[in-house]
Amino acid sequence: MIKVLVVDDSALVRQLLTHMLSQATDIEVVGTAEDPYEARDKIKLLNPDVLTLDVEMPKMDGIAFLRNLMKLRPMPVIMVSTLTEKGATITLEALSLGAIDYIAKPKNDLSNKLTEYQDELLEKIRLAARSRVRATPLAVKPAVEQGLKLKNRLIAIGASTGGTEAIAQVVSQLPENFPPIVIAQHIPAAFSTSFARRLDSKSAMTVQEACGNEMIKQGNVYVAPGDKHLTVVRRGAHLYTMLQDSEPVNRHKPSVEVLFNSIADCAAKTTIGVMLTGMGKDGAEGMLNMMNQGAYTIAQDETSSVVWGMPGAAVDIGAAKEQQPLNKMASRLLNLLKV
């Protein structure tokens, strides 16, 4: 039985979350709290397995509480966030402090989407209970590398749960003269711009949310928007980004599968594909396709993944030529590109 403590200053949200979680036979809401001080006492008393935490509360905000919690009693936390730019900024900070995942704040007027929301909530609670709570990685100064094989090289990264921080840890260690990177991270549309800006602030490379029709250039990172599929196309000697506003693939938009398959069609032999932490199987078949067309492929190892779903799926079907822990991923990429 997964024991959950619901922390939110809204009585309505506490009631909605408790009702939805109580429908599952493997989940028990052991208590609720309306502010961090009450939550602190109930964590000690009830010993929950997972915490749902509102990002904005009176007395002490969710970020300050989370920072203290991860220092004193690290545990799986799901942030309950508003899908706004402000909510994105706070939620991304929470993920950097060790929160496992986030979900939109529920609304009483969800009507026909209530079941869909409940399914997502239950899935994320179960995932959090099995996940690895990680320490915040130490900042690493980017290397200045000479002798890299830069011509026509491309790095493609796919990730989901735990991916925003995993991507940041890898990209922040890369030099400004690194080959271009394209990224498909499962993320809401309201969050992807903030994610790209946050990643840019930590990186020597230039990070931007992809707009489509951009020539892919050395030293640049292109992040898929949260409501479009990112693809790569070749025009003559150059590669370009393209965005597709088509249906979700593997329930996701952006989908790693779509990005990786597009690269298999036009640039596999000069690409290194990387699958980082994430829930599900999105991208595994696309990575296999890339590898079969000549790409070099790497999956994050199980021990360092918050969730070994997507990288594990790639390994299971033989799509990864090797596995690497997250803290060695950047150095491995650099070594692969050296003359």
C-alpha positions in Angstrom: 0.0 0.0 0.0 1.3 3.4 -1.0 0.8 6.0 1.8 0.2 9.5 0.5 0.1 12.9 2.3 -1.7 15.6 0.5 -0.4 19.2 1.2 -2.4 22.1 -0.2 -3.8 25.3 1.2 -7.0 24.9 -0.7 -9.6 22.7 1.0 -11.2 22.0 -2.4 -8.0 20.7 -3.9 -7.3 18.6 -0.8 -10.8 17.1 -1.1 -10.5 16.5 -4.9 -7.0 14.8 -4.6 -8.0 12.7 -1.6 -11.2 11.5 -3.4 -9.3 10.6 -6.6 -6.5 8.8 -4.8 -8.9 6.9 -2.5 -10.4 5.2 -5.5 -7.2 3.1 -6.0 -6.9 -0.1 -4.0 -3.1 0.2 -3.7 -3.1 3.8 -2.5 -4.1 5.2 0.9 -4.3 8.9 1.8 -3.0 8.8 5.3 -3.5 12.5 5.9 -3.8 16.1 4.5 -2.2 19.4 5.6 -3.0 23.0 4.6 0.5 24.4 5.2 4.1 23.3 5.5 4.2 23.4 9.3 1.3 21.0 9.6 2.8 18.9 6.8 6.1 18.7 8.8 4.3 17.4 11.8 2.3 14.9 9.8 5.3 13.5 8.0 6.9 12.7 11.3 3.6 11.1 12.6 2.3 9.3 9.5 5.6 8.4 7.6 4.1 8.7 4.1 5.7 7.2 1.0 4.8 10.0 -1.3 3.9 13.7 -0.8 1.8 15.9 -3.1 2.9 19.5 -2.5 1.3 22.7 -3.6 3.9 25.2 -4.9 2.2 28.3 -3.4 1.1 28.2 0.2 0.9 30.6 3.2 3.4 30.7 6.0 6.1 29.0 4.0 6.0 28.5 0.2 6.4 25.0 -1.3 9.9 25.7 -2.6 11.3 26.7 0.8 9.6 23.7 2.4 10.9 21.3 -0.3 14.4 22.6 0.1 14.3 21.8 3.8 12.6 18.5 3.3 15.2 17.3 0.8 18.0 18.2 3.3 16.4 16.6 6.3 14.2 13.8 5.0 14.4 13.1 1.3 11.3 11.5 -0.1 9.3 11.3 -3.3 7.4 14.5 -4.0 4.9 15.3 -6.7 4.4 19.1 -7.2 0.9 20.3 -7.8 1.3 23.3 -10.1 -0.6 25.9 -12.1 0.1 25.6 -15.9 1.3 29.2 -16.1 4.7 30.8 -16.7 5.0 31.6 -13.0 3.9 28.0 -12.2 6.5 26.7 -14.7 9.4 28.7 -13.1 8.5 27.5 -9.6 8.0 23.9 -10.7 11.2 23.7 -12.6 13.0 25.0 -9.5 11.2 22.3 -7.4 12.5 19.6 -9.8 16.0 21.0 -9.5 15.7 20.5 -5.7 14.7 16.9 -6.1 10.9 16.7 -6.7 10.1 13.7 -8.8 7.4 15.1 -11.0 4.5 17.5 -11.2 0.9 17.6 -12.1 -1.5 20.4 -12.9 -3.7 21.7 -10.1 -7.1 20.0 -10.3 -10.3 21.9 -11.1 -13.8 21.1 -10.0 -15.0 21.7 -13.6 -12.8 19.1 -15.3 -16.1 17.3 -16.3 -15.3 14.7 -18.9 -11.5 15.1 -18.3 -11.8 14.1 -14.7 -11.1 10.4 -15.4 -8.1 11.3 -17.5 -6.7 13.5 -14.8 -7.3 10.8 -12.2 -5.5 8.3 -14.3 -2.5 10.6 -14.7 -2.4 11.3 -10.9 -2.5 7.7 -9.9 0.2 6.8 -12.5 2.5 9.5 -11.2 1.9 8.5 -7.5 2.7 4.9 -8.3 5.8 6.0 -10.3 7.0 8.3 -7.5 6.7 5.5 -4.9 9.1 3.4 -7.0 11.4 6.2 -8.1 14.9 7.1 -6.9 15.1 10.4 -4.9 18.3 11.9 -6.0 20.6 14.5 -4.5 21.0 17.8 -6.3 24.0 17.4 -8.6 27.1 19.6 -8.1 27.6 22.3 -10.7 30.4 21.5 -13.1 32.3 24.1 -15.2 32.0 23.5 -18.9 35.1 22.2 -20.6 36.8 24.0 -23.4 37.5 21.2 -25.9 39.8 21.1 -28.9 40.0 18.4 -31.5 36.4 17.5 -31.5 34.9 15.9 -34.7 32.4 18.8 -35.2 31.6 18.6 -38.9 28.0 17.6 -39.5 27.7 16.0 -36.1 24.4 16.0 -34.1 23.3 15.0 -30.6 19.7 13.9 -30.1 18.3 13.6 -26.5 15.0 12.1 -25.4 13.7 12.2 -21.8 10.6 12.3 -19.6 10.2 12.0 -15.8 13.4 13.4 -14.2 14.5 14.6 -17.6 14.6 18.4 -17.0 17.4 18.0 -14.5 19.1 15.1 -16.2 19.3 17.2 -19.4 20.6 20.2 -17.4 23.3 18.1 -15.8 24.5 16.9 -19.2 24.3 20.1 -21.2 25.8 22.3 -18.5 29.0 20.3 -18.7 29.4 20.7 -22.5 31.6 23.4 -24.1 30.3 26.2 -26.2 31.9 24.8 -29.4 30.0 21.5 -29.0 27.9 20.0 -31.9 24.2 21.0 -32.0 21.7 19.2 -29.8 18.0 18.6 -30.4 15.9 17.6 -27.4 12.4 16.1 -27.0 11.4 16.3 -23.3 7.9 15.4 -22.3 6.7 18.8 -20.9 3.5 20.9 -21.0 3.3 23.8 -23.5 3.2 26.3 -20.7 6.6 25.0 -19.3 8.8 24.5 -22.4 9.8 28.1 -22.9 10.8 28.4 -19.2 12.7 25.1 -19.4 14.7 26.4 -22.4 15.5 29.7 -20.7 16.5 27.9 -17.5 18.7 25.5 -19.4 20.3 28.4 -21.3 21.2 30.1 -18.1 23.1 27.0 -17.0 24.9 26.3 -20.3 27.9 27.5 -22.2 25.9 26.5 -25.3 23.0 28.7 -26.6 19.7 27.0 -25.7 16.4 28.0 -27.4 12.9 26.7 -27.8 12.7 25.5 -31.4 10.6 27.6 -33.7 10.8 25.5 -36.8 12.7 26.1 -40.0 16.0 26.9 -38.1 19.3 25.8 -39.6 20.8 23.6 -37.0 24.2 25.1 -36.0 27.1 24.2 -33.8 27.0 25.5 -30.3 23.2 25.6 -30.2 20.6 23.5 -28.4 17.0 23.2 -29.8 14.2 22.2 -27.3 10.9 20.9 -28.6 7.9 23.1 -27.7 5.5 21.5 -25.3 2.7 21.2 -27.8 4.5 20.3 -31.0 6.6 17.4 -32.4 10.2 18.4 -33.2 11.7 16.8 -36.3 15.0 17.2 -38.2 15.1 17.5 -42.0 17.9 17.8 -44.5 18.1 20.5 -47.2 21.2 20.1 -49.2 24.2 20.0 -46.9 22.4 21.4 -43.9 20.0 20.2 -41.3 16.9 22.2 -40.2 14.3 21.9 -37.4 10.7 21.3 -38.3 7.7 21.4 -36.0 4.6 19.1 -36.5 1.2 19.9 -35.0 0.0 16.3 -35.5 -1.5 13.8 -33.0 0.4 12.6 -29.9 2.6 9.6 -30.4 2.9 7.1 -27.5 0.5 9.6 -25.7 3.1 12.3 -26.0 3.6 15.6 -27.9 6.5 16.2 -28.3 7.4 12.6 -28.8 10.9 11.2 -28.7 9.8 8.6 -31.2 9.0 11.2 -33.8 12.3 13.1 -33.3 14.5 9.9 -33.4 12.7 8.5 -36.5 13.2 11.8 -38.4 16.9 11.7 -37.7 17.0 8.0 -38.8 15.7 9.2 -42.2 18.3 12.0 -42.8 21.2 12.1 -40.4 21.7 8.8 -38.5 25.3 8.2 -39.5 26.5 11.5 -37.9 24.2 11.4 -34.9 24.6 10.2 -31.3 21.3 9.4 -29.8 20.9 9.6 -26.0 17.9 8.3 -24.0 17.7 9.7 -20.5 15.4 9.0 -17.5 11.7 8.8 -18.2 8.4 6.9 -17.8 7.1 4.6 -20.5 8.6 3.4 -23.8 8.5 6.5 -26.0 11.5 6.7 -28.3 12.8 3.1 -27.9 11.8 2.0 -31.4 13.0 5.3 -32.8 16.4 4.8 -31.2 16.6 1.3 -32.6 15.7 2.7 -36.0 18.5 5.4 -35.7 21.0 2.7 -34.6 20.1 0.5 -37.5 20.7 3.4 -39.8 24.2 4.1 -38.4 23.7 6.2 -35.3 25.7 5.6 -32.1 23.2 5.2 -29.2 23.5 5.5 -25.4 21.0 4.9 -22.6 21.2 6.2 -19.1 21.8 3.4 -16.7 19.2 2.2 -14.2 21.0 3.3 -11.0 21.3 6.9 -12.0 17.8 7.2 -13.6 14.9 8.6 -11.6 12.7 6.3 -13.6 14.3 3.6 -15.8 11.3 3.3 -18.2 12.4 4.9 -21.5 16.1 4.0 -21.2 15.2 0.5 -20.0 12.9 0.0 -22.9 15.7 1.0 -25.3 18.1 -1.4 -23.6 15.5 -4.2 -23.7 15.1 -4.1 -27.5 18.8 -3.7 -28.1 18.6 -0.1 -29.2 21.4 1.1 -27.0 25.0 0.3 -27.8 26.0 1.2 -24.3 24.7 2.4 -20.9 26.2 5.3 -18.9 25.5 6.8 -15.5 24.2 10.4 -15.7 27.4 11.9 -14.2 29.5 10.4 -16.9 27.3 11.1 -19.9 28.8 14.5 -20.8 32.4 13.2 -20.7 31.4 10.1 -22.7 29.9 12.4 -25.4 33.1 14.5 -25.5 35.3 11.4 -25.8 33.2 10.0 -28.6 33.7 13.2 -30.6 37.4 13.5 -30.1 39.7 12.9 -33.1 
